[in-house]
């Protein structure tokens, strides 16, 4: 499936900001067997003093920028055409959960896709006793690693309420879980923490998802969204699968990957620092336009 993706992010500062240093993760990924980036352009206004387009350890495209002068507004615009070439559904001989620890211990590859990097708790997906107990309870009857991934995702979708007003980007996973409310970032961090507590390597996927309007209603410009879901390693025969707990589904042709990381902190769309005396407001608009199959 091919898509044209456009995104606009606008940041407005109450007082002029200076010495901005930002890292941007917005360009869709180019990953053989999963997704092909056909063309892409990322523009930043005002023109950065310095700009470096590069790849991080996990192979994610990132843009590092410096804005030395005083700015009252920053606009970031993305235009990209991408083709989703493969699914993230589990395929291959399933691994029993009690065999996974030995498989990880015997893994010798420490490259970007190694499960070893995704086992330990992280700042935004820390170990939490309540999440761990919940994960054990809802996956106890599953006899494959991929089955446990799906069971936990389905349970979170059932037991949590999507509520954009309940949390902020900085809300801890444990707090969102205790309230059973949050957005895709919260669902994803809770699921990552739960999977890791079960010994299943898990990471964070940042990307876009196509939204489909109700029957008979027009599609609204800017109504699509950036999204987040989970990547989980299910053993050497199945490998990495991707599960979207917000929508209770394995990632499919409507999920466009931007970046893979251990949690949101590594793949945030925009992160960095600046000096300013006031607050800021931001606005975002996303369009994911399907172009149909390449066949």
N, C-alpha and C positions, 0 to 999 in steps of 0.2 A: 504494500500500500504506500502510495506517495502522498506527501503533504507539503503545502506551502505554509510556513510558520512565520508570523510576524509578532514582534513584542516591542512594547514601548514602556520604559520605566522613567519616571520623572521624580526627581528629588528637589524640593524647595526648602531653603534654609531661612530661618527667621533673621539671622544675622549672617553676614558674609563668612563663608568657611574658607580656610586656607590650609595649605600643605596637605591636601588630600592624597592618601595612598590607598588604592583600592585594587582588589582582585575580583574579577568577574568570571563566573561560570554560567554561561548562557548558550554557547554554541552547541547544537546537537552533536552527539557522538558519532564517530565513524568507526564501527566495530564489525569486522567481518563475521558473517553468519547471523548477525543480529540486526544491523542497521547500516545504511549507507548515506553519508552526507554528500549530496550532489553539488550543492553550492551554498555558500553562507557569507554574510557580511555583518559585522558588528561595528556600529559607529557610536561615538561618544562626543557630546557637545557640552561645554566648550572643548576644543581640541586639546587633548592632554599634552602636558609639557614633555612627558616621556610615555612610551607605550611599548610593551613587549608581549607578543603572542607566543605562547609556549604550551607544553604539555606537562602535567604533574606526574608523580610517581605512578598513579593508577591509570595513566593514559588519557586523562580528561583534558580537553582543551580549556585553557584559561588565559585571560588577558590581564596583565598587571599594568596599571596606569598611575601616573603622578600628575596632579593638578597643583602647581605651585602658587598660582595667583589666587586672588579672592574670587569666589564664585557664590552667586545667590541661587543658582539652579543648575542641575546637571540632568541631561537627557541621555538615555542609553536606548539604542534602537537595534533590533535584530531582524534580519531577513534571511530565511534559510529554506532550502528545498531538501527534503529528506525522504528516503525510502526505507520503510520497515521491512526487512527481508526475512526475518525469522521470528519465531515465538519463543517465549521463555517458559513453556510448559515442561514438566518433568518427563524425560524419556530415558530409557535404558534400564538396566537391571537395578531394582531398588536395593538400597543399603539398609539393613536392620539398624535401629537406633543404638543397640548395644555394641555394634561393630564400628561405629563412627569414630570413637575416640582413638582406637588403634589406627584407623586410616589416617587421621590427622597427625598422630605422632610419627607415623612413617613417611609423611609427606616431606620431600627434600627440596622441592622447588620453592624459592622465596620470592618469585616474581610477583608482579602486580595482581595476578589472579589467584595467588596462593590462599587457601583457606586460613592459613596460620595468622594472617593479618587481621582476621575478623572474628576472633574468638574472645578476646578480652573485653571487659566493660570499657566504655568511653564516657567522656564528660556528659554528653547528651543522651546516652543510653547506658546509664550505670546499673550495677547490680542492685536489685530491689527485692526484698523477701516476698512482698505481696504479689508482684508480677511473676516471680519465679513459682510461687505456689499455684497461682492461677494457670500458668503455662503447663505445669505438671498435671493438674486436674483435667484440663480440657483436651490433652493429647495422650492420656494414659493408655487408651485402647488402640492407638495406631501403631502398626508394626513396620512402618517404613519411615525414613527421615522425611521424604517428601510428603507423606501422609500427615506427619506431625506439623509440618509447615502449613499445609492447607487447613488443618484442624484449628490451629491457633488463629490463623487469619479469619476463618469463618466465625469463631467464637468472639473475637474482638468486634467484628462487624455486627454481630448480634447483640452484644452487651454494651457497646459504646454508642453514644449519640454524636453525630456530626453537628458541631455547633461552632461557627466561626467567631462567636462572641465570648466563648468560654475560656480561651487561652490566647497567649501572645507567643511570639517567636521564642521567647525566653522561658516559657513555662516548663518546669521539670516534668519529665515523663511520669514520675511517681505521682505527682499532683494531678496530672490529666487522667491517669488511670484511677486514682481514688475517686475523682468526680465522675468518671466514665463519660467524659465529654471532651471534645477537641476537634482538630482538623487533621488533614492527611499527615502532616508532620508528626503530630502526637500519636496517631494510630501506628505510624511507621516506627517511631522510637520505642514505643511500648512493645511492639512485636519483635523488634531487634533484641531488646533486653530479655524478653521471654525466651526467644530461640537460643540466645547465648547461654542462658541459665540451664538449658537442656543439653548443652554441649554442641549445638548446631551453629557453625559460623554464619554470621549474618551481617549485612551491610545496608547502607542507605542508597536509594536511587533517586536522583533528582531528574525531573523531566517535564514533558507536556502530555496532556491527555485530551483527546478530542471529546467534546461534549455534544450530545445529540438533543435538539429541542423536542418538546412534546409533540405528538402527532398533530399536524395541522397548524403549528406555530412556526413563524419564521426564525431563522437563526440570527442571533444578535451579534453585531460586530463587537469584538473585544470580550466576548462572553466565555471563551475558553480560558484555561488556567494553567499555571505551573502546578506541578503535582509531585507527590513523593510516594514511593512504595519500597518494598523490601527485596533484597537479593540474598538468597540463602544457598549454602553449599550442601548438597545432599549426597555426598560420596563420590568416589572416582568415576563411577559408571554413569551417574546422572549429571554430575557437575553442578553448575550454578543454575538456579531457577529464580524467577521473580514473581512475587505475590503482592497484590494490591489489597490490603485489608480494608481500606476505605470503601472499596467497591466489591469486596468478596470475590475476587477472581485472580487467576494467574494473569500476568501481563501478556497482552496480545497485540494485535495490529494497531490498536488505538493508543498504545503507550509508546511515546517517543523519548528515548533516553538522552539526557544531557550529560550526567556525570554519576560516577560510582564513588562512594566513600564509606568510611566507618560510621559516620553520623552526619547530621546536617552541617555541623561546624566546618567540615572539610569541603563541602560542595555548595555552600550558600551562594545564591545567585550573585550577590554583591556583598563583600565584606572588606573591612579595612579601618582606617582611622583618619581623622582630620581635626583641625582646631576651629571651634566656633563658640560663640557666646549664647546661642539660643538653640531652640529645638528645630525639628524638621518635619515636613509632611512628605508623603510619597504617594504616587499613583501608578497603577500598572494596568495594561491592557494587552491581551493575548488573543491571537487568532490562529487556529489550526484548521486549515482548509484542505479537505481531502481532494486529491486529484484522480483517484482511482488506482487500479492495479497497473503495474508496469508490463503485465503480460499482454 
